[in-house]
Amino acid sequence: MGYGSHIPAAQACACHGNHQNNVVAPPSGERFFHDGVGIGIARGATDHARAAGLLNRMYGWRGYGSGHALPTGEHCTTFLAETEHAVIGTLSLAVDHSGGLAADHTFRDILDEFRKTPGASLCELAKFAFDTSRPAKSRLAALFHTVLIFGSSEYNCTDLFIEVNPRHKAFYEAALGFRAVAEPRTNRSVNAPSYLLWLSVDAIRQQIEAVRRNQAMGKHSLYPYFLSPVEERRVAEALEGRTQPAPASRMLGHLPGCDHGHAVAQG
């Protein structure tokens, strides 16, 4: 999929599933359930080990090694998607800070241009792995939307980035509307080419609102499978006790991104 991400683009775009309004917050408040999958923040060593286990199984299966570690630190949050029996998805998210973002290693000059915009706050996605052996589009969309909801409640980011291998560029463009902001460069940490993809928070909000107005989306878009305003509130309440959920009208007004932890998954 990309650097810090893994899902075969063709398989991801082909996966299917009916969008169901069945998000239920569990008593613990640490997971919510959507389409038979529990989604929430990885907490403690056990959750992180389970997420890393999926990541390394998927990366290893694609031939990219099996010793990848999840990013850690106060600027990064890892999410899990799990069934009753196994973790099926993980995605990490970090906010720009004094140490920068993982993509700075390859694209610092590009990111610095975005940082010059008054009020800009950059974000990055990384360490993405998802098992699409079963119909997954609804579940995949719920995981992405959960990360966005968490970011809107916690941070004030304006621009979302992800660094990907060229083979996976089309998936992010078609599924979420990312676009490349530079020509491909060599990622020295993996000695492979990469694109820096960008998506504005405003564009995410506009896509969600367009779906809610019943505007047609591309056949590979994940936005038709995103959560409803009522579901957004339930998710925000389920994610973090210290965070008051933002009003539905503001839910995607602010968004975080992803931090350090380069790993190649070229799929």
C-alpha positions in Angstrom: 0.0 0.0 0.0 2.6 2.5 1.0 5.1 3.5 3.6 3.6 2.6 6.9 0.5 1.1 5.2 -0.6 -2.1 3.7 -3.6 -3.2 1.7 -3.5 -4.4 -1.9 -5.1 -1.6 -3.9 -7.0 -3.8 -6.3 -8.3 -6.0 -3.5 -9.3 -2.9 -1.4 -11.2 -1.4 -4.2 -13.0 -4.6 -5.0 -14.0 -5.4 -1.5 -17.7 -4.9 -0.7 -20.2 -4.8 2.1 -23.4 -3.1 3.0 -23.3 0.2 5.0 -25.1 -0.5 8.2 -26.0 2.0 10.9 -25.2 -0.4 13.7 -22.5 1.4 15.8 -23.0 0.5 19.5 -20.7 1.8 22.2 -19.7 -0.9 24.7 -19.9 -0.4 28.4 -16.1 0.1 28.7 -16.2 3.1 26.4 -13.0 1.9 24.7 -14.5 0.2 21.7 -17.5 0.7 19.5 -18.9 -1.9 17.1 -19.7 -1.5 13.4 -20.5 -4.3 11.0 -19.4 -6.9 13.5 -16.0 -5.3 14.2 -14.9 -3.5 17.3 -12.9 -0.3 16.7 -11.0 1.7 19.2 -7.6 3.0 20.4 -4.9 0.5 21.2 -4.2 0.7 24.9 -1.2 -0.8 26.6 1.3 -3.4 25.6 -1.2 -6.1 24.8 -3.1 -4.1 22.3 0.0 -2.7 20.7 1.5 -6.2 20.4 -1.7 -7.5 18.7 -1.6 -4.6 16.3 2.0 -5.1 15.5 1.3 -8.8 15.0 -1.2 -8.1 12.3 1.1 -5.5 10.7 4.1 -7.9 10.6 2.0 -10.8 9.3 0.7 -8.6 6.5 4.0 -7.1 5.7 5.8 -10.4 5.9 3.3 -12.0 3.6 4.0 -9.3 1.0 7.8 -9.8 1.5 8.6 -6.6 3.4 9.9 -8.1 6.6 8.3 -9.0 9.9 10.2 -6.8 12.5 8.3 -3.5 12.1 7.4 -1.6 15.3 4.4 0.7 15.8 5.1 4.4 16.3 4.9 5.5 19.9 4.8 8.7 21.9 2.4 11.4 22.9 2.0 12.7 19.3 0.9 9.4 17.9 -2.2 7.2 18.4 -2.7 3.6 17.1 -6.2 2.3 16.3 -7.4 -1.3 16.2 -10.2 -3.0 14.3 -11.0 -6.5 15.6 -13.5 -9.3 15.4 -14.3 -11.6 18.2 -11.4 -13.8 17.2 -8.7 -11.5 15.8 -7.4 -8.1 15.0 -8.2 -7.4 11.3 -7.0 -3.8 11.0 -4.6 -1.2 12.4 -3.9 2.4 11.6 -1.7 4.9 13.3 -2.1 8.7 13.3 0.2 11.5 14.5 0.2 15.2 14.7 3.0 17.5 13.6 5.3 18.7 16.4 8.9 19.8 17.0 10.2 16.4 15.9 8.3 16.6 12.6 6.5 13.8 10.8 7.9 10.6 9.3 7.4 12.0 5.8 9.9 14.7 6.6 12.7 12.2 6.0 11.9 12.2 2.3 9.7 15.3 1.7 10.6 17.9 4.3 10.8 20.7 1.7 7.2 20.0 0.5 5.9 19.7 4.1 7.6 22.9 5.1 5.8 24.8 2.3 2.5 23.6 3.8 3.7 24.7 7.2 4.1 28.2 6.0 0.4 28.6 5.5 -1.0 30.7 8.5 -3.0 28.4 10.8 -1.8 25.2 9.1 -1.4 22.1 11.2 -0.1 19.0 9.5 -1.1 15.4 10.1 0.1 12.0 8.9 -1.2 8.4 8.6 1.1 5.4 8.9 1.4 1.7 9.8 -1.8 0.8 8.0 -2.7 -2.9 7.7 -6.1 -4.4 7.0 -7.1 -8.0 6.3 -9.5 -7.9 3.3 -9.9 -11.7 3.1 -13.6 -11.0 3.9 -15.9 -8.2 2.6 -14.3 -5.2 4.1 -15.4 -1.9 2.5 -17.8 -0.9 5.3 -15.3 -1.9 8.0 -12.4 -0.2 6.3 -14.4 3.1 6.0 -15.3 2.9 9.6 -11.7 2.6 10.7 -10.7 5.6 8.6 -13.7 7.6 9.8 -12.9 6.7 13.4 -9.4 8.1 13.1 -10.8 11.4 11.6 -13.4 11.7 14.4 -10.7 11.2 17.0 -8.6 13.8 15.4 -11.4 16.3 15.1 -12.0 16.0 18.9 -8.4 16.1 19.9 -6.4 18.3 17.5 -6.5 21.2 15.2 -5.0 19.8 12.0 -5.8 21.1 8.6 -3.8 18.9 6.2 -3.5 15.1 6.1 -0.5 13.3 4.5 0.5 9.8 3.7 3.7 8.5 2.0 3.0 5.6 -0.3 4.6 3.3 -2.8 3.6 4.2 -6.4 1.7 0.9 -6.7 -0.8 2.0 -4.1 -1.2 5.6 -5.1 -4.4 4.9 -7.0 -6.1 3.3 -4.1 -5.8 6.4 -1.9 -6.8 8.7 -4.7 -9.9 6.7 -5.5 -11.0 5.7 -2.0 -10.4 9.0 -0.1 -9.5 11.7 -2.6 -5.8 12.0 -1.8 -3.5 13.6 -4.5 0.2 13.6 -5.1 2.0 16.9 -4.2 5.4 16.0 -5.5 7.1 13.7 -8.0 8.1 10.3 -6.6 11.4 10.2 -4.6 13.5 7.5 -3.1 12.6 6.7 0.5 16.1 6.0 1.9 14.8 4.0 4.9 13.4 1.3 2.6 15.4 2.1 -0.6 12.2 2.3 -2.7 10.2 5.0 -4.5 7.5 6.9 -2.7 4.8 9.5 -3.3 3.7 12.1 -0.8 -0.1 12.2 -0.9 -2.1 15.1 0.5 -5.8 15.6 1.5 -7.2 18.7 3.1 -9.6 18.4 6.0 -12.0 20.7 4.2 -12.1 18.3 1.3 -12.9 15.4 3.7 -15.8 17.4 5.2 -17.1 18.3 1.7 -17.0 14.7 0.6 -18.9 13.5 3.6 -21.5 16.3 3.2 -21.9 15.5 -0.5 -22.7 11.9 0.3 -25.3 13.0 2.9 -26.9 15.1 0.1 -27.0 11.9 -1.9 -24.5 13.1 -4.5 -22.9 10.3 -6.5 -19.4 9.2 -5.6 -16.9 7.1 -7.6 -17.4 3.4 -7.4 -14.2 2.9 -5.3 -14.9 5.8 -2.9 -15.1 4.9 0.8 -17.2 8.0 1.6 -20.6 6.4 1.0 -19.6 3.9 3.8 -18.7 6.6 6.3 -20.6 7.0 9.5 -23.8 9.0 10.0 -23.8 12.1 12.3 -25.5 10.1 15.0 -22.8 7.4 14.6 -20.1 10.0 14.8 -21.4 11.1 18.2 -21.4 7.5 19.5 -17.9 6.9 18.2 -16.6 10.1 19.8 -18.1 9.1 23.1 -16.7 5.6 22.9 -13.1 6.6 22.0 -11.8 8.6 24.9 -13.2 9.5 28.3 -11.2 12.7 28.5 -12.5 14.0 25.2 -15.9 15.7 24.8 -17.3 14.8 21.3 -17.5 17.8 19.0 -20.9 18.7 17.6 -21.8 16.8 14.5 -21.6 19.9 12.4 -18.0 20.4 13.5 -16.9 16.8 13.7 -14.4 17.1 10.9 -13.4 20.6 11.4 -10.1 19.6 12.9 -8.1 16.5 12.1 -4.8 14.9 13.2 -2.3 12.9 11.3 0.5 10.3 11.5 4.0 10.3 13.0 7.3 8.4 12.8 7.4 4.8 11.9 8.5 4.2 8.3 7.9 0.7 7.1 7.4 -0.3 3.5 4.4 -2.3 2.3 4.4 -2.1 -1.5 1.7 -4.7 -2.1 
